[in-house]
Amino acid sequence: MFVFIFDFLYVLLVNLMKLEFIWFFFSFFIILFSFFSVTSGNPVFGVLFLVLSFLSSALFLISLGVDFIGLMLMVVYVGAIAVLF
């Protein structure tokens, strides 16, 4: 009985650590691309970094389990910026 409980807790802990790594990974790229979008001198590169920031935000939301909002962010914002610029 105790072996099963410890095995379950170990698997749960390993899965949470993987999920936490994914969140930090996307958060790092959101901050990085946003910084590059603001500080880039060329407007084309600024828009490119803004699109990458929105894509990272959408993937972050999808990894949190909020699929609809992540997909709408991808379709509305990334699609509109890509079409208008």
C-alpha positions in Angstrom: 0.0 0.0 0.0 2.7 2.5 0.9 4.7 1.6 -2.2 1.8 2.5 -4.3 1.3 5.8 -2.6 5.0 6.8 -2.9 5.0 5.7 -6.5 2.0 7.8 -7.2 3.5 10.8 -5.5 6.8 10.4 -7.4 5.0 10.3 -10.7 2.9 13.3 -9.8 6.0 15.2 -8.7 7.9 14.4 -11.9 4.9 15.5 -14.1 4.5 18.7 -12.2 8.2 19.5 -12.6 8.0 18.9 -16.3 4.9 21.2 -16.5 6.7 23.9 -14.4 9.7 23.8 -16.8 7.4 24.3 -19.8 5.8 27.3 -18.1 9.2 28.9 -17.3 10.3 28.1 -20.8 7.4 30.0 -22.4 7.5 32.8 -19.8 11.2 33.4 -20.6 10.5 33.6 -24.4 7.5 35.9 -23.8 9.7 38.3 -21.8 12.6 38.0 -24.3 10.5 38.6 -27.4 8.6 41.5 -25.8 11.9 43.2 -24.8 13.3 42.7 -28.4 10.0 44.1 -29.8 10.3 47.3 -27.8 14.0 47.8 -28.3 14.4 46.9 -32.0 15.2 49.9 -34.2 13.7 48.3 -37.4 9.8 48.2 -37.4 9.8 45.0 -39.4 11.8 43.2 -36.7 9.7 44.8 -34.0 6.5 43.4 -35.6 8.2 40.0 -36.0 9.2 39.9 -32.3 5.7 41.0 -31.4 4.2 38.2 -33.4 6.6 35.8 -31.7 5.6 37.2 -28.3 1.9 36.6 -29.0 2.6 33.1 -30.2 4.6 32.3 -27.0 1.7 33.8 -25.0 -0.8 31.6 -26.9 1.3 28.5 -26.3 1.6 29.4 -22.6 -2.1 29.6 -22.3 -2.6 26.4 -24.1 -0.1 24.7 -21.8 -2.2 26.0 -18.8 -5.3 24.3 -20.2 -7.1 27.4 -21.5 -7.2 26.2 -25.1 -9.9 28.5 -26.4 -8.3 31.7 -25.2 -4.9 30.6 -26.5 -6.3 29.8 -29.9 -8.3 33.0 -30.1 -5.1 35.0 -29.2 -3.3 33.2 -32.0 -6.0 33.7 -34.6 -7.0 37.3 -33.7 -3.8 39.0 -32.7 -1.2 37.1 -34.7 -3.4 36.9 -37.8 -4.3 40.6 -37.7 -0.8 41.7 -37.2 0.6 39.4 -39.9 -2.1 40.6 -42.4 -1.9 44.3 -41.6 1.9 44.5 -41.7 
